[in-house]
Amino acid sequence: MKQILLLAVFLATASLPLSAQSHKREIKQFQKKLNHSYADPSTSPLPPEKVNGFDGLPFFPVDERYRVTAKFLKLPEKALYTFQTSDNRLRDYERYAVATFTLHGQEYQLTLYKSTAKVITPGYENSLFLPFTDQSNGKDTYGGGRYMDVEIPEGDTIVLDFNRAYNPYCAYSDRYSCPIPPRENDLPLAIEAGVKYGK
């Protein structure tokens, strides 16, 4: 019986297009790395007493529909946007670009931001910050919204993969100061992809 089940799983996987298989492997690797960082006391945002019993973050099933190619429009003038944060501080980012994409047959826009910090973590020099809210917040996902990190593209399109959406650290501890997603990045639909919320 076990062999039959394994064969069924293999055939189901083999029938998927290669791109779908590659995407699923890529996201599973992302989830593995994220879980590893949460399980490591030196990098985890979890309180010490919760790191010991940590056995993985809850994720939505990987869904290729939430990997979209968006039109990437670099904003012509450098404009600062001041984020309110979870602990009532202020943090400045550059309002860098707008991404326009279609999801479930509807067109949406999200604004991408670039850090203005003088010191940026090595490897993140070309990274853009995408904070957003959606109708899953407060139900299946963290009430304060979620984040994504994307790279500045070379052309006029950018891939937004909501399977990589993660919770801000302040979802797990009040030790952190987290930017609150702006109203312009509030999506009027539920994004059922990425990290769910579970303390």
C-alpha positions as CSV (number, residue, x, y, z in Angstrom):
1,M,0.0,0.0,0.0
2,K,2.9,2.4,0.9
3,Q,4.5,1.7,-2.4
4,I,1.3,2.5,-4.3
5,L,1.0,5.8,-2.5
6,L,4.6,6.7,-3.2
7,L,4.1,5.8,-6.9
8,A,1.0,8.0,-7.0
9,V,2.9,10.9,-5.5
10,F,5.8,10.4,-8.0
11,L,3.4,10.3,-10.9
12,A,1.5,13.4,-9.7
13,T,4.8,15.3,-9.4
14,A,6.2,14.0,-12.7
15,S,3.1,15.2,-14.5
16,L,3.7,18.8,-13.4
17,P,5.4,21.1,-15.9
18,L,9.1,21.4,-15.2
19,S,8.7,25.1,-14.4
20,A,6.2,24.3,-11.7
21,Q,8.5,21.7,-10.2
22,S,11.4,24.1,-10.2
23,H,9.2,26.8,-8.6
24,K,8.1,24.5,-5.9
25,R,11.7,23.4,-5.1
26,E,12.7,27.1,-5.1
27,I,10.0,28.0,-2.6
28,K,10.7,25.0,-0.4
29,Q,14.3,26.0,-0.2
30,F,13.2,29.5,0.8
31,Q,11.0,28.1,3.5
32,K,13.8,25.8,4.7
33,K,16.2,28.8,5.0
34,L,13.5,30.9,6.8
35,N,12.8,28.1,9.3
36,H,16.6,27.6,9.9
37,S,17.0,31.3,10.8
38,Y,14.0,31.1,13.2
39,A,15.4,28.0,14.8
40,D,18.9,29.7,15.4
41,P,19.0,31.6,18.7
42,S,21.4,34.1,17.1
43,T,19.1,35.1,14.3
44,S,15.6,34.2,15.5
45,P,13.0,36.9,16.3
46,L,11.3,34.5,18.6
47,P,11.5,34.8,22.4
48,P,14.2,32.5,23.8
49,E,11.6,30.2,25.4
50,K,9.9,29.7,22.0
51,V,13.1,29.0,20.0
52,N,13.7,25.8,21.9
53,G,10.4,24.3,20.9
54,F,10.3,25.8,17.4
55,D,9.4,23.2,14.7
56,G,8.7,25.4,11.7
57,L,6.6,28.3,10.5
58,P,3.1,27.7,9.1
59,F,3.0,28.2,5.3
60,F,0.2,28.3,2.7
61,P,0.7,25.5,0.1
62,V,3.1,26.6,-2.7
63,D,0.9,28.1,-5.4
64,E,2.4,29.2,-8.7
65,R,-0.6,31.5,-9.4
66,Y,0.8,33.9,-6.8
67,R,4.1,34.2,-8.8
68,V,3.3,37.1,-11.1
69,T,5.3,39.1,-13.7
70,A,4.6,42.8,-13.1
71,K,5.4,45.9,-15.1
72,F,8.1,47.8,-13.4
73,L,8.0,51.6,-13.5
74,K,10.9,53.4,-11.9
75,L,9.6,56.7,-10.4
76,P,11.2,59.6,-12.1
77,E,12.0,61.7,-9.1
78,K,13.5,60.6,-5.8
79,A,10.9,61.0,-3.1
80,L,11.1,60.0,0.5
81,Y,8.3,58.2,2.3
82,T,8.3,58.2,6.1
83,F,6.9,55.0,7.5
84,Q,5.2,54.9,10.9
85,T,6.5,51.9,12.8
86,S,5.0,49.4,15.3
87,D,6.7,51.3,18.2
88,N,5.7,54.8,17.0
89,R,9.1,55.6,15.5
90,L,9.6,57.0,12.0
91,R,11.7,55.5,9.3
92,D,12.5,57.0,5.9
93,Y,12.6,55.0,2.6
94,E,12.9,56.1,-1.0
95,R,9.6,55.6,-2.9
96,Y,11.4,53.8,-5.7
97,A,9.0,52.2,-8.2
98,V,5.5,51.0,-8.9
99,A,4.7,47.4,-10.0
100,T,1.5,46.7,-11.9
101,F,0.3,43.1,-12.2
102,T,-2.7,41.0,-12.9
103,L,-3.9,38.4,-10.3
104,H,-7.0,36.3,-10.5
105,G,-8.1,38.4,-13.5
106,Q,-7.8,41.8,-11.9
107,E,-5.1,44.4,-12.2
108,Y,-3.3,45.8,-9.1
109,Q,-0.5,48.1,-8.2
110,L,2.1,48.0,-5.4
111,T,4.8,50.6,-4.5
112,L,8.3,49.4,-3.9
113,Y,10.7,51.1,-1.5
114,K,14.4,51.4,-1.2
115,S,16.3,51.8,2.1
116,T,18.0,55.1,2.7
117,A,20.1,53.7,5.5
118,K,23.8,54.7,5.3
119,V,24.8,51.1,6.1
120,I,23.1,48.3,4.2
121,T,23.5,44.6,5.0
122,P,26.0,43.2,2.4
123,G,24.1,41.4,-0.4
124,Y,21.0,43.7,0.0
125,E,22.4,46.8,-1.9
126,N,20.0,46.2,-4.8
127,S,17.1,45.0,-2.7
128,L,13.7,46.6,-2.7
129,F,11.2,46.5,0.2
130,L,7.6,45.6,-0.5
131,P,5.3,45.9,2.5
132,F,1.6,45.1,1.9
133,T,-1.7,44.3,3.5
134,D,-4.5,42.1,2.2
135,Q,-7.8,40.6,3.2
136,S,-6.1,37.5,4.8
137,N,-4.7,39.8,7.6
138,G,-6.1,39.1,11.0
139,K,-7.5,35.7,9.8
140,D,-4.9,33.4,8.3
141,T,-2.0,35.9,8.3
142,Y,-0.6,38.6,10.7
143,G,-2.9,41.5,11.2
144,G,-0.3,44.1,10.6
145,G,0.5,42.9,7.0
146,R,3.5,41.1,5.5
147,Y,6.7,41.9,3.7
148,M,8.6,40.8,0.6
149,D,12.1,41.5,-0.6
150,V,12.8,41.8,-4.3
151,E,15.8,42.7,-6.5
152,I,15.9,45.8,-8.7
153,P,15.4,44.4,-12.2
154,E,17.5,45.3,-15.2
155,G,14.5,45.7,-17.5
156,D,10.9,47.0,-17.2
157,T,9.4,43.9,-15.6
158,I,9.8,42.3,-12.2
159,V,8.7,39.0,-10.7
160,L,6.6,39.3,-7.5
161,D,6.3,35.9,-5.8
162,F,3.9,36.1,-2.9
163,N,4.9,32.6,-1.9
164,R,7.9,34.5,-0.4
165,A,5.8,36.8,1.7
166,Y,6.9,36.8,5.4
167,N,5.8,38.3,8.6
168,P,7.6,41.3,10.2
169,Y,9.6,40.4,13.3
170,C,7.2,42.4,15.5
171,A,4.6,39.7,14.8
172,Y,6.6,37.6,17.2
173,S,8.1,40.0,19.6
174,D,7.7,43.7,20.7
175,R,11.5,44.0,20.8
176,Y,11.4,45.1,17.1
177,S,10.4,48.3,15.3
178,C,8.6,47.3,12.1
179,P,7.4,49.7,9.3
180,I,3.7,49.7,8.9
181,P,2.6,49.0,5.3
182,P,1.2,52.1,3.6
183,R,-2.5,52.4,2.6
184,E,-1.5,52.5,-1.1
185,N,-0.2,48.9,-0.7
186,D,-3.5,47.5,0.7
187,L,-4.7,44.8,-1.7
188,P,-8.5,44.3,-1.8
189,L,-8.2,40.5,-2.0
190,A,-6.8,37.7,0.2
191,I,-3.2,36.7,-0.7
192,E,-3.2,33.0,0.3
193,A,0.5,32.4,-0.2
194,G,3.6,32.7,1.9
195,V,3.9,32.6,5.7
196,K,0.7,32.3,7.8
197,Y,0.5,33.6,11.3
198,G,1.0,31.4,14.3
199,K,2.9,32.3,17.5
